[in-house]
Each structure stands twice: as C-alpha cells, then as structure tokens.
Amino acid sequence: MTATTLSKEAMALSPDKRLQLACALIESVESEDAPNPSAAWDAEIRERISRYDNGEGKSIPASEVFRKLREIAPGK
C-alpha cells in the first residue's frame, strides 16, 4: 500500500480515529533523545530571571505593555 492510498483511507476515518492514528504515528517517531521543550523553557526562564536579578534587564509596567498592544492590534 502506498502512502497516498494509506493517507486517503486514513482521511475516511472519524475525527477521533484520525486523532488516535496521528498520535500513534507521532509517538512512533519520537526519540527518547529528543529535546524536552519543557526543560528548555525552564532553562530559559531561569536565565531570564538571573539576567533580571543581575540588573541586565528591565521591567516594563503592564499599563505600557497593554497600551502598546492596543496600538498594534486595536480592537483585539
């Protein structure tokens, strides 16, 4: 069976079954050596906090952040 034929048959499945198939396929190719996004974010957060604590960063008041967001995306 070709990948195209298999794909067409998979698309005929119910959404729940397609989701189960997609998860199974992703799990089948994931490696235990793959980077852990959660660990990467934890490291990034620690690094940002450290830079801020060392005076290498500055905070921006929430009111200023929201004002800029309203300018960039009015009505959102």
C-alpha positions, 0 to 999 in steps of 0.5 A: 500500500502506498502512502497516498492510498494509506493517507486517503483511507486514513482521511475516511476515518472519524475525527477521533480515529484520525486523532488516535492514528496521528498520535500513534504515528507521532509517538512512533517517531519520537526519540527518547533523545529528543529535546524536552521543550519543557526543560528548555523553557525552564532553562530559559526562564531561569536565565531570564530571571538571573539576567533580571536579578543581575540588573541586565534587564528591565521591567516594563509596567503592564499599563505600557505593555497593554497600551502598546498592544492596543496600538498594534492590534486595536480592537483585539 
